[in-house]
Amino acid sequence: MNFHVFAWGCIALLSCQTLDAQEEIRWGKIPPEDLKMTSYPLDTSAEALVLADIGTFDYNLHASDQLTELRIHRRIKILKRSGFDQGDIEITYSSKNQYQDIVQLKAQIFHPDGSKFSVEKKDFFEEKTAEGLTTIKFTFPEIKVGSIIEYTYVKQIKDWVRIPDWYFQSDIPVRLSEFTLTIPEFLEFVILTRGRPLDRNEQSFDDSTIGTTARTRRYVLGMKDAPGLKRESFITTMRDYLAHVSFQLSGTLQDGVRKPYLSDWPTVAKELIDAENFGRRIDRKANFKAVLDKVSPIVAAANTPEDKLKAIYHFITEHIKWDGDYGSIYVIESLDKIFEQKKGDVADINLLLVALLKEFGFNAKPMLISTRDHGRHVDLYPILSQFNYVVAHVTHNEKVYVLDATDPNRPMGFPGEDALNEKGWIVDPVKPQWTDIKPGRAFTTRMFNLSLDPEGKASGKYTSVYEGYAAIDIREELSKKEETKAVEEADHKEDEEVSVTTSKVEYDSVVIRNLEDIYKPLAFNAKVSIAEGGTVNGDFLYFNPIIHPAFAENPFKQTVREYPVDIAYPLSHRFIINLTIPEGYEIEQIPEQVSLALPNNGGKFTFLVSKPAGTTRMIQINSSILINQVHYEPEEYLAIKKFFDLIIEKQQEQLVLKKS
């Protein structure tokens, strides 16, 4: 991932580059060649093309509220029927306390025959959410292949210090994207760019003013012919990899004196610890006295420090339910109030955990994280807005625990999957630091002992064992059901689609072990029958032995991937089948054995076929998939794609039996 930083308010650190001369994009003025376009030469498979995405950002200091205004003008060409959904538009803004507003919205559509239709105001619909957001929705009418849609609006923002991010890239190709900013000279910004290099980066001064005596700076940033990036499996958020720029106020200039706005990580850590809604919540015992009174007898009964640590952690998971909201990194109410309500967001729960651990003598500190769907961290500047998740970082007897008490199904040391985003920042006023988040593994083992009859029916016993994140996922699924319903379902048969050639598997007498003890492997035992396990064709019987494929299909479909592969945690999947073939049949063909390792011990796939000693009609197939490396750069993509190609190929191979 490309990552560039340069400062504004000083001499430009990047040389100015200009795009080829572009005709001015004017509202309603569609070039004839764009109307006639039937495909995009640089990507003939594209379902739609952003012809132009033009943004301008200005400070309106004449306004009493000192507004900033973001003006958007977007024009899109529809190239295929599959691109019709580009005509469904949603514009979301923060309407709480009138922080933002959308004005001057208009939209129109042009057809290849030159006809034009405007979207009427009555067709703009607003939806409000409890989070203080409003979304304007509308759909372009009578959209056709060859149509061009365009819309424009102004987003008014009551904020001087924040400039919205600008994305030059999308999931469809973008022919031209340009962002122009006019900023008063007394505000200095740092720009962070990610993805493809800019094709245009210009800076100029203007002696005109915008409500003050200060001059203004004008910046023009642009990109042309940016390819579309489609989301694939195993990714954090596409926002990390789409080419874009983001902005951070770094300082102000007052009477010729520069005042820094950004400080440094140690200063930010001290400010957080002193903040009323962060550090003081966990350092003042009065904030959690009622909780402390409840948990103290439980901790006192624990024998070892490790038992005390576990007792505090599970006291929180059992008494406070996560409300499903990440919220922010701050706690609004007292920790006792949260305990009384028996629910809270991530910061509420995990900062209470930190408070209790510290009170009982553990070396516990808050650790801030940007979740996988929120975006990668930026450690170069102390930007708190990048964080949206808090966990407890505990060091005890030279062992490190990352504790996230938002789910009773998670053992200690297994943070929520979305929190597994490479690094976290420990809020320590003495020694704040970034640290790696090292996730646990997901272990899955499935074993079938089956007998196959001449009609292709298979029956026998099934055992599966889940550990780590695999067990957490299964327990979470089961916990969503009422306890009695879960027991009833365990006592009844259940059909499940299983493989390419085997249609249904039927389970009976299901027994679940260690459902409640989350520190033990979760195990299932059952009797199993597969009515259509094999296919009979004359003297031949075909059977697919991989009844539970680890992957139904290759998650990596693109020939080339422009962004990294990012798997949340290491994987270990083992499948074993002991198959007894019917009397009167002999083995005609069996799948070949293979073993393939990824470079640098990144992973390994083995597929072994054998006859157990002392048997005449039994075949054993043992398939093992290990993924140790969780991050792969684009140049490593081909290796892991071929790795999964082989896995899918072997999962589909059949055992061929012939009448003797």
C-alpha positions in Angstrom: 0.0 0.0 0.0 1.5 3.3 -1.0 1.5 5.9 1.7 2.7 9.5 1.3 2.8 12.4 3.6 3.5 16.1 2.9 2.8 19.4 4.6 0.7 22.3 3.4 1.4 25.7 4.6 5.1 25.3 3.8 6.8 25.0 0.4 5.2 22.1 -1.5 7.2 19.0 -1.0 6.0 17.3 -4.2 6.7 18.8 -7.6 3.7 20.1 -9.4 2.2 17.8 -12.0 -0.6 18.6 -14.4 -3.2 16.5 -16.1 -3.6 16.7 -19.8 -5.7 19.6 -20.8 -9.3 18.7 -19.8 -12.4 20.4 -21.1 -14.2 22.1 -18.3 -17.0 19.9 -16.8 -20.1 22.0 -16.9 -23.6 21.0 -15.7 -25.7 19.6 -18.4 -23.1 19.9 -21.2 -22.4 16.4 -22.4 -19.8 15.9 -25.1 -21.4 13.9 -28.1 -18.6 11.3 -27.9 -19.6 10.5 -24.4 -23.2 9.9 -25.4 -22.1 7.6 -28.2 -19.6 5.7 -26.0 -20.5 1.9 -25.9 -17.5 0.7 -23.9 -14.5 2.0 -22.0 -11.3 1.3 -24.0 -9.2 0.9 -20.9 -11.6 -1.6 -19.3 -14.0 -3.1 -21.8 -15.6 -5.3 -19.1 -16.6 -2.2 -17.1 -20.4 -2.1 -16.3 -20.2 1.7 -15.8 -17.7 4.5 -15.9 -17.3 7.6 -13.7 -16.8 10.2 -16.4 -16.0 13.0 -13.9 -16.1 13.3 -10.2 -15.4 17.0 -9.3 -15.2 18.4 -5.8 -14.5 21.9 -4.5 -14.0 22.7 -0.9 -14.1 26.3 0.4 -14.2 28.2 3.6 -17.2 30.5 3.9 -16.0 32.9 6.7 -18.6 35.5 5.7 -21.2 33.2 7.3 -22.1 33.7 10.9 -21.5 30.0 11.6 -18.1 30.0 9.8 -19.1 27.3 7.4 -17.1 25.1 5.1 -18.7 24.0 1.9 -18.0 20.8 -0.1 -19.5 21.0 -3.6 -19.9 17.8 -5.6 -20.5 17.3 -9.3 -20.5 13.6 -10.4 -21.2 12.2 -13.9 -21.5 8.5 -14.7 -21.9 6.5 -17.9 -24.0 3.3 -17.8 -22.3 0.7 -20.1 -24.2 -2.5 -19.2 -27.4 -3.6 -17.5 -25.4 -4.8 -14.6 -24.4 -1.1 -14.0 -28.0 0.0 -13.5 -27.5 0.1 -9.7 -25.2 3.1 -10.2 -28.5 5.0 -10.6 -29.5 4.4 -7.0 -28.0 7.3 -5.1 -27.6 7.7 -1.4 -26.1 10.9 0.2 -25.5 10.6 4.0 -24.7 13.5 6.3 -24.5 14.3 10.0 -27.7 16.2 10.8 -27.4 16.1 14.6 -27.3 19.7 16.0 -27.3 20.9 12.4 -23.6 20.0 12.1 -24.0 19.3 8.4 -26.7 20.1 5.8 -27.2 19.2 2.1 -28.4 22.1 -0.2 -28.7 22.8 -3.9 -29.3 19.1 -4.8 -30.3 18.4 -8.4 -30.0 15.4 -10.7 -30.6 14.6 -14.3 -30.3 11.8 -16.9 -29.3 11.9 -20.6 -30.2 9.0 -23.0 -28.2 8.1 -26.1 -30.8 9.7 -28.3 -30.2 13.1 -26.6 -33.3 13.2 -24.5 -33.0 14.5 -21.0 -35.0 14.1 -17.8 -34.6 15.7 -14.4 -35.2 14.1 -11.1 -38.0 16.0 -9.4 -37.7 17.2 -5.8 -40.6 15.1 -4.7 -38.5 12.0 -5.7 -35.8 12.9 -3.1 -36.5 10.9 0.1 -34.9 11.4 3.5 -34.3 8.7 6.1 -33.1 9.6 9.6 -31.2 7.3 12.0 -30.8 7.2 15.7 -27.1 8.0 15.3 -27.9 11.5 14.2 -27.4 10.7 10.5 -29.7 11.6 7.6 -29.6 9.8 4.2 -31.1 11.4 1.1 -32.1 8.6 -1.4 -33.2 8.9 -5.0 -33.2 6.8 -8.2 -32.7 8.0 -11.8 -35.8 7.2 -13.9 -35.9 5.1 -17.0 -32.2 4.3 -16.9 -30.8 2.5 -20.0 -27.6 1.1 -21.4 -25.8 4.1 -22.8 -27.5 6.6 -20.4 -25.4 9.3 -18.6 -26.5 10.4 -15.1 -25.2 13.4 -13.3 -26.0 15.0 -10.0 -24.6 17.9 -7.9 -25.1 19.2 -4.4 -23.4 21.2 -1.7 -22.6 19.8 1.8 -22.4 22.6 4.4 -20.3 21.8 7.4 -20.0 23.7 10.7 -16.4 22.9 11.2 -13.1 24.7 10.5 -10.6 22.1 11.4 -11.9 19.0 9.4 -11.6 18.6 5.7 -13.5 15.6 4.3 -11.5 12.7 2.7 -11.6 12.6 -1.1 -11.6 9.3 -3.0 -10.2 9.3 -6.5 -11.0 5.7 -7.1 -14.2 3.5 -6.9 -15.4 0.0 -7.6 -15.9 1.1 -11.2 -13.3 2.9 -13.4 -12.9 6.7 -12.9 -11.9 8.7 -16.0 -11.3 12.0 -14.2 -11.4 12.9 -10.5 -10.4 16.3 -9.2 -10.5 18.0 -5.9 -9.9 21.7 -5.5 -9.5 23.4 -2.1 -9.3 27.0 -1.1 -7.9 27.5 2.4 -7.1 30.6 4.5 -3.4 31.1 4.9 -3.7 31.0 8.7 -4.7 27.3 8.7 -2.0 24.7 8.0 -2.8 21.1 7.1 -1.0 17.8 6.6 -2.2 15.6 3.8 -2.0 11.8 3.8 -2.3 10.1 0.4 -2.9 6.4 -0.2 -3.0 4.3 -3.3 -2.0 5.4 -6.7 0.2 8.5 -7.1 -1.6 11.7 -8.0 -1.5 12.9 -11.6 -2.1 16.5 -10.5 -0.8 18.3 -7.5 -0.7 22.0 -7.7 -0.5 24.8 -5.1 -0.9 28.5 -5.6 -1.5 31.7 -3.6 -4.4 34.1 -4.0 -4.5 37.6 -2.6 -8.3 37.5 -2.5 -9.8 37.0 0.9 -12.7 35.0 2.3 -14.0 37.2 5.1 -10.6 37.9 6.7 -7.5 39.9 5.8 -5.6 36.6 5.2 -4.6 35.4 1.8 -5.8 32.0 0.6 -4.0 29.0 -0.8 -5.5 27.0 -3.6 -4.7 23.3 -4.1 -5.8 21.2 -7.1 -5.4 17.5 -6.7 -6.3 15.2 -9.5 -6.2 11.7 -11.0 -7.2 10.3 -14.3 -8.0 6.8 -15.7 -8.1 5.2 -12.2 -9.1 1.5 -12.6 -12.1 0.1 -10.7 -11.3 -1.9 -7.6 -13.7 -4.7 -6.7 -13.8 -6.1 -3.2 -12.5 -9.6 -2.7 -12.4 -12.0 0.2 -9.9 -11.5 3.1 -9.7 -7.7 3.2 -10.0 -5.1 5.9 -11.8 -2.2 4.3 -11.6 -1.1 0.7 -11.2 2.5 2.0 -7.6 1.5 2.8 -6.7 0.7 -0.8 -8.8 3.0 -2.9 -6.7 6.0 -3.9 -7.6 8.9 -1.7 -6.4 11.9 0.3 -7.1 12.7 3.9 -6.3 15.9 5.9 -5.2 16.8 9.4 -4.9 20.3 10.8 -1.3 20.7 11.9 -1.2 24.3 13.1 -2.5 27.8 12.9 -0.9 31.1 12.2 -1.8 34.1 14.4 -0.1 37.5 14.2 2.8 35.9 12.5 3.3 33.2 15.2 2.7 29.6 14.4 0.7 27.6 17.0 0.9 23.8 16.5 -2.4 21.9 16.5 -0.9 18.4 16.5 1.1 17.5 19.5 3.0 14.2 20.0 2.0 10.7 21.3 3.3 11.2 24.9 1.4 14.4 25.2 -1.8 12.8 23.8 -1.4 9.9 26.2 -1.2 12.3 29.2 -4.2 14.3 28.0 -6.2 11.1 27.7 -5.3 9.9 31.2 -6.3 13.3 32.6 -9.5 13.4 30.5 -12.8 13.2 32.5 -14.4 10.8 30.1 -11.4 8.5 29.7 -8.6 8.2 32.3 -10.4 9.7 35.2 -13.2 7.2 34.7 -10.8 4.3 35.5 -8.6 6.1 38.1 -11.3 7.4 40.4 -12.7 4.6 42.5 -15.9 6.5 43.1 -16.8 5.8 39.4 -16.9 2.1 39.9 -17.4 1.5 43.7 -20.6 -0.5 43.3 -19.0 -2.8 40.8 -15.9 -3.2 43.0 -18.1 -4.2 45.9 -19.8 -6.9 43.8 -16.6 -8.4 42.3 -14.3 -8.3 45.4 -15.7 -11.5 47.0 -15.3 -13.4 43.7 -11.7 -12.2 43.3 -10.9 -13.0 46.9 -12.1 -16.6 46.4 -9.7 -17.1 43.5 -6.4 -18.9 44.4 -3.8 -17.6 41.9 -3.2 -14.3 40.2 -4.2 -16.0 36.9 -7.5 -17.2 38.5 -8.1 -13.6 39.7 -7.5 -12.2 36.3 -9.9 -14.7 34.7 -12.5 -14.0 37.5 -12.5 -10.3 36.8 -12.7 -10.8 33.0 -15.6 -13.2 33.2 -17.4 -11.1 35.8 -17.6 -8.4 33.2 -18.6 -10.7 30.3 -21.4 -12.2 32.4 -22.8 -9.0 33.9 -22.6 -6.5 31.1 -23.9 -7.1 27.6 -22.4 -5.4 24.6 -25.0 -3.2 22.9 -23.5 -3.9 19.5 -22.1 -0.3 19.2 -18.4 0.5 18.9 -19.4 4.0 20.1 -16.2 6.0 20.6 -13.1 5.6 22.8 -14.7 7.7 25.6 -17.1 6.8 28.4 -20.0 9.2 28.8 -21.5 7.9 32.0 -20.0 6.6 35.3 -18.9 3.0 35.2 -21.3 2.1 38.0 -24.1 3.5 35.9 -23.1 1.2 33.0 -23.0 -1.8 35.4 -26.5 -0.9 36.7 -27.8 -0.7 33.1 -26.1 -4.1 32.4 -25.2 -3.0 28.9 -22.7 -0.7 27.2 -20.6 -0.1 24.2 -17.0 -1.3 23.7 -15.4 1.6 25.6 -17.8 1.3 28.5 -17.1 -2.4 28.9 -13.4 -2.6 28.4 -12.5 0.6 30.3 -14.4 -0.8 33.3 -12.3 -4.0 32.8 -9.2 -1.9 32.9 -10.4 -0.1 36.0 -11.0 -3.3 38.0 -7.8 -5.0 36.9 -5.8 -1.9 38.0 -7.6 -1.9 41.3 -6.6 -5.5 42.0 -2.9 -4.8 41.2 -2.6 -5.9 37.6 -0.5 -4.0 35.1 -3.5 -3.1 32.8 -3.7 -0.2 30.4 -6.2 0.9 27.7 -5.2 0.1 24.2 -6.8 1.9 21.3 -7.5 0.2 17.9 -8.8 1.2 14.5 -11.0 -1.8 13.6 -10.7 -3.7 10.3 -13.7 -2.0 8.8 -12.6 1.4 10.1 -9.2 1.5 8.4 -5.5 1.0 9.0 -3.7 2.9 11.7 -1.6 6.0 11.1 1.3 6.0 13.6 3.1 9.0 12.1 0.8 11.6 13.7 -1.2 11.5 17.0 -4.6 11.5 15.4 -7.2 10.2 17.9 -10.0 10.2 15.4 -8.5 7.2 13.7 -9.4 5.0 16.8 -12.9 3.5 17.3 -12.2 0.5 19.6 -10.7 0.1 23.1 -9.4 -3.1 24.7 -7.4 -3.9 27.8 -3.7 -4.5 27.5 -2.4 -6.6 30.4 1.1 -7.7 31.2 1.4 -10.4 33.9 4.4 -12.7 34.6 6.0 -11.7 31.3 2.9 -12.7 29.4 0.8 -10.3 27.5 -3.0 -10.5 27.3 -5.2 -8.4 25.0 -8.6 -8.6 26.6 -11.9 -7.7 25.0 -14.8 -8.5 27.4 -17.7 -7.8 24.9 -18.6 -11.4 24.3 -19.1 -14.2 26.9 -18.1 -16.8 24.3 -14.6 -15.5 24.0 -11.8 -16.8 26.2 -9.2 -14.4 27.5 -6.7 -13.4 24.8 -9.2 -13.6 21.9 -10.3 -10.0 20.9 -13.2 -9.5 18.6 -12.3 -10.4 15.0 -12.8 -6.8 13.8 -10.2 -5.6 16.4 -7.6 -7.8 14.7 -6.1 -5.0 12.7 -2.3 -5.4 13.0 -1.5 -2.9 15.7 -2.9 -1.1 18.7 -1.7 2.0 20.7 -1.2 1.6 24.5 -2.3 4.6 26.4 0.6 4.9 28.9 1.5 8.4 30.2 5.0 7.2 30.9 5.7 5.1 27.8 2.9 5.2 25.2 3.7 2.8 22.4 2.4 0.9 19.4 2.3 -2.8 19.7 1.5 -5.7 17.4 -1.8 -7.6 17.9 -1.0 -11.3 17.6 -4.2 -13.2 17.0 -4.9 -16.7 18.1 -5.7 -19.4 15.6 -8.9 -21.1 14.4 -8.7 -24.9 14.7 -11.2 -27.2 13.0 -11.1 -31.0 12.8 -13.8 -33.1 11.2 -13.7 -36.9 11.0 -16.1 -39.3 9.3 -16.1 -43.1 9.8 -18.4 -44.3 7.0 -19.4 -47.5 5.3 -20.6 -47.2 1.7 -23.2 -49.7 0.3 -23.5 -50.7 -3.4 -26.4 -48.2 -4.0 -24.1 -45.3 -3.0 -25.6 -44.7 0.5 -23.0 -43.9 3.2 -23.6 -44.2 6.9 -21.5 -44.1 10.1 -20.3 -41.7 12.7 -19.2 -38.1 12.7 -17.0 -36.2 15.1 -15.9 -32.5 14.9 -13.7 -30.5 17.2 -13.4 -26.7 17.2 -10.8 -24.5 19.1 -9.8 -20.9 19.2 -11.8 -18.6 16.9 -13.5 -21.5 15.2 -15.1 -22.5 18.6 -16.0 -18.9 19.3 -17.9 -18.7 16.0 -19.9 -21.9 16.7 -20.7 -20.9 20.3 -21.9 -17.5 19.1 -24.2 -19.2 16.6 -25.6 -21.5 19.3 -25.9 -18.7 21.8 -28.3 -16.8 19.5 -30.9 -19.5 20.0 -32.8 -20.1 23.2 -31.2 -22.8 25.3 -34.2 -25.1 25.1 -34.5 -24.6 21.3 -30.8 -25.4 20.9 -31.3 -28.7 22.9 -34.3 -29.6 20.8 -32.5 -29.1 17.6 -29.6 -31.1 18.8 -31.9 -34.1 19.4 -33.4 -33.9 15.9 -32.1 -34.7 12.4 -30.7 -31.9 10.3 -30.0 -31.7 6.6 -27.0 -29.9 5.3 -25.6 -29.3 1.8 -22.1 -30.7 1.8 -20.2 -31.1 -1.5 -20.3 -31.0 -5.2 -21.5 -34.6 -5.7 -23.0 -35.4 -2.3 -26.3 -33.6 -1.9 -27.5 -34.1 1.7 -26.1 -35.4 5.0 -28.4 -36.4 7.8 -27.3 -36.2 11.4 -28.9 -38.1 14.3 -28.3 -38.4 18.1 -26.2 -35.2 18.1 -24.2 -34.7 21.3 -22.5 -31.4 22.1 -19.6 -31.4 24.5 -17.9 -28.4 26.3 -20.5 -25.9 25.2 -20.3 -24.0 28.4 -16.6 -24.4 29.2 -15.1 -21.9 26.7 -11.5 -22.9 27.6 -12.0 -26.5 26.3 -12.4 -27.6 22.7 -16.0 -27.6 21.5 -16.9 -31.1 20.2 -19.8 -32.6 18.3 -20.6 -36.3 17.9 -23.4 -37.8 15.8 -24.6 -40.7 13.8 -24.7 -39.8 10.1 -26.2 -41.1 6.9 -25.9 -39.8 3.3 -28.7 -41.2 1.1 -27.1 -40.1 -2.1 -23.5 -40.2 -1.1 -22.3 -41.9 -4.3 -23.4 -42.2 -7.9 -23.8 -45.6 -9.5 -23.1 -45.9 -13.3 -23.1 -49.4 -14.5 -20.3 -51.3 -12.9 -18.8 -48.1 -11.4 -19.5 -46.3 -8.2 -18.3 -42.7 -7.8 -17.9 -41.1 -4.4 -16.6 -37.7 -3.4 -14.8 -38.3 0.0 -14.5 -34.6 1.0 -17.9 -34.3 2.6 -17.2 -31.1 4.4 -15.1 -28.9 2.1 -13.1 -26.3 4.0 -13.8 -23.8 1.3 -16.8 -24.1 -1.1 -14.9 -22.1 -3.7 -11.6 -20.3 -4.2 -12.0 -16.9 -2.4 -9.4 -15.5 -4.8 -10.9 -15.1 -8.2 -9.0 -12.2 -9.8 -6.0 -13.0 -12.0 -4.2 -10.0 -10.5 -5.0 -8.3 -7.1 -4.2 -4.7 -6.6 -4.3 -4.7 -2.8 -3.1 -7.0 -0.1 -4.7 -10.2 1.2 -5.5 -9.7 4.9 -6.8 -12.7 6.8 -8.0 -12.0 10.3 -6.3 -14.9 12.1 -4.3 -18.1 11.3 -6.3 -21.1 10.2 -5.9 -24.8 10.8 -8.4 -27.1 9.1 -8.1 -30.9 9.2 -10.5 -33.4 7.5 -10.3 -37.2 8.0 -12.5 -39.9 6.5 -12.2 -43.6 7.1 -14.3 -45.2 4.3 -15.2 -48.9 4.1 -16.1 -49.8 0.5 -18.9 -52.3 -0.3 -18.2 -55.9 -0.7 -17.7 -57.0 -4.3 -16.0 -53.7 -5.3 -12.4 -52.9 -5.8 -10.7 -49.5 -6.1 -10.4 -48.4 -9.7 -9.0 -44.9 -9.1 -8.1 -42.8 -6.1 -7.2 -39.1 -5.8 -3.4 -38.5 -6.0 -1.5 -37.4 -2.9 -0.2 -33.9 -2.8 1.8 -31.6 -0.6 2.2 -27.9 -1.2 3.8 -25.3 1.0 3.6 -21.5 0.8 6.9 -19.6 0.9 8.4 -18.6 4.2 6.3 -21.1 6.1 3.2 -19.1 5.2 1.1 -22.2 5.0 0.8 -25.8 3.9 -1.7 -28.1 2.2 -1.4 -31.9 2.4 -3.8 -34.5 0.9 -2.9 -38.0 1.9 -4.5 -41.3 0.9 -3.7 -44.6 2.6 -5.0 -48.1 3.6 -5.0 -48.5 7.4 -2.9 -51.5 8.5 -5.0 -54.7 9.0 -7.9 -53.7 6.8 -8.9 -54.9 3.3 -11.8 -52.7 2.3 -10.9 -49.4 4.2 -9.5 -46.2 2.7 -8.3 -43.3 4.8 -8.0 -39.8 3.3 -6.4 -37.1 5.5 -6.6 -33.5 4.2 -4.9 -30.7 6.2 -4.9 -26.9 5.5 -2.6 -24.6 7.5 -2.5 -20.8 7.0 0.2 -19.3 9.2 0.9 -16.0 7.4 -2.1 -13.7 7.5 -0.9 -10.8 5.4 0.1 -11.1 1.7 1.3 -8.2 -0.5 0.0 -8.0 -4.1 3.2 -9.4 -5.4 2.6 -12.5 -3.2 -1.0 -12.9 -4.4 -0.3 -15.5 -7.2 1.2 -17.9 -4.7 -1.8 -18.0 -2.3 -4.2 -18.1 -5.3 -2.5 -21.2 -6.7 -2.5 -22.6 -3.2 -6.3 -22.3 -3.0 -6.7 -23.5 -6.6 -5.1 -26.8 -5.6 -7.3 -27.1 -2.5 -10.5 -26.7 -4.5 -9.3 -29.1 -7.2 -8.5 -31.8 -4.6 -11.8 -31.3 -2.8 -13.7 -32.1 -6.0 -11.8 -35.2 -7.0 -13.7 -38.5 -6.7 -13.0 -42.0 -5.6 -13.9 -44.5 -8.4 -14.9 -48.1 -7.4 -15.6 -51.0 -9.8 -17.4 -54.2 -9.4 -14.9 -57.0 -9.1 
